[in-house]
């Protein structure tokens, strides 16, 4: 699609669609529209989608709707307690993601391994994902594009485990 054409897509879900000019990570996301419905985002913008109240089956359908939206950069699934490890396996169809919020989702160390399929992921927010332990840190070590990891409220990480995953280009918020 040429750069001068707006991005258009649709969703049957009650999503919130936000955007910002591409390549401007310092700018705040601005709400474009709410669904369900058809969405048009200006050319040259990247997209963030927020959704609440879904389960793994819904996530599968949402991923189907969004997989061809190349401008999609951030998916916010926070507070979806019915999104589990099975749902995370479906995210591999969104390799364009650079940001993902899974706060308060019902995921475990095993589910985190699916995120290796997201080669561009830079920001990962896992606030209050209390089933995660030091074992999941091995996955984060292998995710070399990861720049920001938020583990607030995750109670089962040890100082020793976090020390092993620390590197100069990864900011860990605890």
N, C-alpha and C positions, 0 to 999 in steps of 0.2 A: 504494500500500500504506500503510495507517495506520501511524503511528510506533510503535505499541505491539506490532506483530507482528515477530517475528524475521525476519532475512533468510535465505532458504534457496536454495541452488544446488548443482549437482553438477559434477564433473569426472572424466573418465576418466584424467587425468594424475596423476603423483605430485607434486601441489602441496603447498605448505605455506601454510596460511591463518592470517593474523594479524589482530588487530583492536585497536581502541582507541576510547574514547568519541569521538563526532563532535565536531569543534570544539575538540579538545584536542591541538594539534600538539606540545606540549611533553612529552606522555606517551609512554612507550615502547610499541611494538607488542608485544602478547602473543599467543603461539601459541594458536590455537583448536583446530586439527586438522590432520591430514595425509591426503592422498589417495593413490590415487583414492577417490572416494566422494561421499556427500552431506554437505553442510555446513550448519550452523545457526549464525548469528552473532546475538548479542543485538540487539534493537531499539536504535536510537540509537548504533550503532557504525559506524565506517568500516572498510573492509577493505583488506588488503594481501595480495597473492598472490606467492609465490616459487616458481620452477620451474627445474630444471636438466636438462640432457641433451636439449634439444629442437632441432628445426630449423624452417625456415620453414613447412613443411606442418603440423607440430604446433602452431606458433604460430597459424596460421590457425584450426585447430580449437579451440584454447584461447580465442581471441578470440570465436569463435562461442558458446562456453559462457558467457563472462563479459559479453557485450555488454549484457545486460539487468540486470546487477547494478549498480544505480545507486549503491550504497554503496561500490563498488570505487574506491579512491583511488590506490593505489600498485601498480605491477606491477614486480617484480624479475626481470629476465631476465639478470642478470649471469652471466658465464662460459659462456654458450651460444654457442660459436664457430660453430655452424651456423645461427645467426640472422643474416640478411644484410639488405641494402637491401629485398629483396622482402618480407621479414617485417615490416619497419617500415611498409610501405605498408598493411598490414592493421590497424595500430593505430588508424586513424581511426575505427573502429567503437567505440572506447572514449573518447569525448570527455569523460567524467567524470573521467579520470585527472588527478591533481594532482602525482603523482610517478612517475618512471620511471628504472630503473637498467638501463643497457645496457653496463656495464663488460665489457670483453674480448669483446664481440660483433664480428663481422666486418662492420663497416659503414663507409661512406665518406661524403664530403660530400653526394653525391646522396641517400643514404638519410636523412640528417638532415633534408632538406627535407620529408619526410613528416610530421615532428613538428609542422609548422605547423598540421596538422589537429587538434591537441590544444589547444583554446583555454584550458583551465584549468591547463595544465602549469606548475607552480611550481618543482619540483625535478627536475633532470636530472643523472644521474650517468653519466659517460662515461670512467671510469678505464681506462687502457690501451687506448683505441680509437685505435690508432696509424696508422690510415689517414686520420684527419681532419686537415685543414689549415686555414689561415686562411680559405679559401673558405667553410667551414661556418659561420664566425662571422657571415656575412651573415644566415643563417637565425636565429641566436640573437638578433640585433638586432631582428628582426621579431616575436619571441615576447615580447610585452609583459607577459604574466603571469609569465614566468620570474623567480624570485627567487634561486635557488641553482643554480650550474653547477659541477660538479666535473670538472676536466680533468687530474687527477693522472696522470702517466705518459704523457700525450699529448705526443709529442715534436716535432710539426710545427707548433705554434703559435708565432708570433713575438710579441715584446713589442709591436710596432707594431699587429699584428692585434688583440691583446687590448685594447690601449688604445682602439681604435675601438669595441669592444663594451661597454666599461665604462659603467655608469650607477649612480646613487646607490642604486637599489632592487635591484641585482643583485650578489650575492656570488659571486665566482669563486674557486674553490679550485684552486690550481695546484700 
